[in-house]
């Protein structure tokens, strides 16, 4: 990467705010984080096609509520390492739990959106002692997601972009072409009527043009589909039968065109702990950005509730 490219990357990823930026080592790679506040750790996991910036509103809200809020860039995007392999959910979940350890904390409340939600579900099953509570937005339990993708024609159609990602090389070129114009179209079409701020959409577009980002961002979805009939995918699906044993908050936008409400509802079947379902009327796939006040309020109230089963 040239000096000019490094400078451009830093200006997009290391955005100013009340948070601080640094890198931590975990699971054989380096991960960029933005952190603010003191108190119990809340680790925020972004989705596709975004990076840590998706949690800018929640970082400040959580810090003001007395939490140590940390948003990490997943492997391959933002300011984190772009490794040649390691994009299966089991390894990505180990990235997450490895970051918890690197932050010197005994556990964390995991908050994940979209792909980050998929990994949060996975981490809660694989490393239950490191997950204190779980909050997932816009993503069903992995077993529900798999079943809906294969058996529900409407969900299959809504996930057409994932099927398109299975082609070699072309999808990443299309994603990054014309200054990542495709990212802007996805963000606009997946949002509800409130939409996202055009300036924020521009930030996500710039982040996707960082070399290798588009390829790395697509790789997890290639694994999810291609592994369906492979031994590693079958084993992962069986492993996810293990119940989630921590209080879980499940958040969803009623107008989400990517993950249908029907696909997400019922994920509590895999939770043997207090489970709370919250549907945001009039919001799309990005409820934490479309209505950050309502989303942050719901999240903070639940995290501070000593009896989340009420």
N, C-alpha and C positions, 0 to 999 in steps of 0.2 A: 504494500500500500504506500503511495507517495505521501509526502508531507502535506500536500494540499488536500488529499483525500482524508488523511488523519485529522486535519484541522476541521474539515467539513463534518466529519463524523462526530467529533467532540462538540461542535456547536449545536448539532441536532440532539444528541443524547444527553449531554451534561447541561440540561436546562436549569436556569436559576430559579430559586425559590427558598423557602424556609428550611429545606432539607439539605443534607450533605451527600456528596457522591463519593463512593470508594469501590474498590474491587475486593472480593473475597474468593478464596480457593475452596473448591468442594468437588468431590467425585472426579478428580483428575482434570478439572478445567477451572477457568477463571470467570467469575460472574460479577457483573456490575449491579450495584444496588444504590437506591436513594433511600435515606432514612431520616426520621425526625421523631422527636419525643422520647419520653422515658416511661417505663412501666412494663407490663407484660407484653411479650412480643406478638405482633400481628404481622404475618408475612403475606404479601399480596402478589398474586400470580396473574399476569395479563394473558389475553387471548390473541387470536389471529384477526387482522393483520397489524397488530399493535406492538408496543413495548411498554416499559414501566410507566411512561407518561399517562397511560390510561387511568392510573390511580391517583393523579395529582390532587383531586378533591378529597379523596378518602385519606390520603396521607395527613393532611392538615386536620381534618375532622377527628381522626383517631388520636393524633397527638394532643389535641385540645381536650380530648376525653380521658387522657391519662394513660395512653398506650405508647409503646415503642413501635412505630409503624415503619415497615421496611417493604419497599417494592423492588423486586428483582427482575432483571431481564433474563428470560429463559435462554437456554443454550441455543446459539446460532443467531440471535437477534439483538438489537440494541447495542449495548456496550459489552456484551458477554462474548466468550470465545465461540468461534465458528469452527467446530471440529468436523472431521470428515465422517464420523459415525456417532452413534449414541442417541438417536432420535426416537427410539421406542419408548413407550410410556413408563415402563419399569425403570429404565435408566434415567429418564427425565425426572421421575419422582425421586430417585436417589439424589439428583442434583438439588432438589428442593430440601430434602431432609439433611443433606450435607451442608447446605447454607445455614440451616437452623443451628447445627453444631458449630459451624465456623463463627457464628455470631455469639457463641458462648452462652447460649440459652438452653435450658433443659427441655423446652417444648415451645410450641407456637400455636396460635390460632391461625389456621390457613384460610385465606379468602381467595377464591379463584374464579375467573371469568372465562367462558368458552374453553379453549384448550387448557388454560390455567385451571379451570374447574375440573376438567378431566384428570389432570395431574393431581389436583387436591384430593379428589375421590381416591385415586390410586395410592397416594402417600398415606392417607388415613388407614388404608387396608394393610399396606406393606410395612409401615413403621408406626404402629398405633401409639407407642409410648412417646413419640415425638410430636404428636398432634393433640392439642388440648381441646380445641373446638374446630368445627369445619363450617365454612360458609361458601356456597357455590352459586354462581349466577350464570344463567343462560347455558346450562349444560346438564343433561340427565346423567344418572349413574352410567358408567361405561357399559354395563350389560344391557341397560335399557336403550342406550344409544345404538349399540350394535343391533339389537333386535328391531328397533324402529327403522334403522337404515336398510335392513334386509327385508322386512315384512310389511312396512307401511308405505304404500306407493306415494303418498303425499310427502312423507319425510324423505323418501328416496329422491323425489323431484326437488325438494328444498335443498338437498345436499348435492345438487348437480356439480357445484364447484369442486367438491371433493373427488367426485368421479373424474372430473377433468384433470385433476392434479396427477392422475396415475400415468399420464403420458410422460416420456422422458424429455427433459431439457426444455421443451417448448413452454410449459406453464410458467416456469420462473422467468423466462425471457419476456413473456407476455405481462407478467406481474410487474416487472421493473421498467417496461417500455414507456416511453413518453413521460419520463419523470414519475413513474408509478401511477399513471392515470387510473389504472384498474383498481388500485387501492382506494382511490377517492370514490369510484363508482360503487365498490362494495360497501364502504362505510355509509354512503348516502342511501343505498337501496336497502340496507339491513336495519337502518334506524327507523324509529317511529316518527310521527308528525313533528315532534320537537327538533329532531335531527341533531347533528353535531355541528359545532362551530367550524366555519370554513377554515379558520386559521389553524385549528387543531387537526383538521383533515390534511392540511398542507404539511404539518409536522410529521404525520404518519407516512405520507407519501415520500418525504425526504429520507426518513429512516429506512424505508424499504429499498431505496436506491444505493445504500451502502453495499459495497461488493460482497457477494455470497449470501446476503441476507435473504433474498427471495428463495433461493434454493433451500437454505436451512429451514425457513419458515414452512415450506411445503413438505419437507421430509416426514414429520410426524404423521401427516395425513396419508402419505404413501404407505407407511407401515400399517396404519389402522386398517386399510382396505386390503393390501396385499397379504397381510398375515391372517386374514379370516380363515383360510383353509390350511395354513401352515401350522406345524406343531407349536411354534412359539406363540402364535396368536391364540390357538386353542387352549394352551396352558395358561396364558394370561387371563382369558375369559373365565376359566375355571377358578383361577386364584381369586378373581374379583367376586366370587360367591361369598367369600368371607365377609361377615357383617362389619359395618362401621360401628365402633363402640363409643363414639364421642357425640355430644350434642351437635346437631346439624341444622343449619339454616339454609333453605333452598329458595333462591330468588329468581324470578322470571318475568319478562315483559310479555304482556298479553298479545302484543302485535309482533312478536318476534317471527320474522319470516324464514329464519334459518333453522332454528330448533323449535319445533312446534310444541305448544303447551302440552299436548297429548303425549309427546315423546318424553317430556321431563316429569310430568305428573306420575306418581307411583314409585318414584325412586326411593321413597321412604321404606319400601319393602326390604331394602338392604341395610337399614339403620336400626340397630338394637340399642337405641338411646333416644332421648328427646329429639323429635324431628319437627321442624316448623316450616311450612310452605307459605311463601308470600308472593302473590301475583300482583304486579304493578300494571294497573289499567292504563292503556294508551301509550305504553312504552314499547320499544322494539328490542333489538338484540343487545343494546348497550345501556341498560338502565342506570348504571353507575355514572355515566356521562350525560345521558339525556335528562335525568332528574337527580343530580348529585345530592341535593339536600334531602330528598325523601329516602334515597338509597342509603346515604351515610347515617341518617337518623335511625333507620331500621336496623342497620348493622351495629351501630354503637349501643342501641338499647338492648339488643340481643346479647352482645358480648358482655355487657355489664349486668345482665339479669342473672341472679344467683339461682333462679328456678326456671330454666328455659323451657321446661315441659308445660308451663302454664298456657 
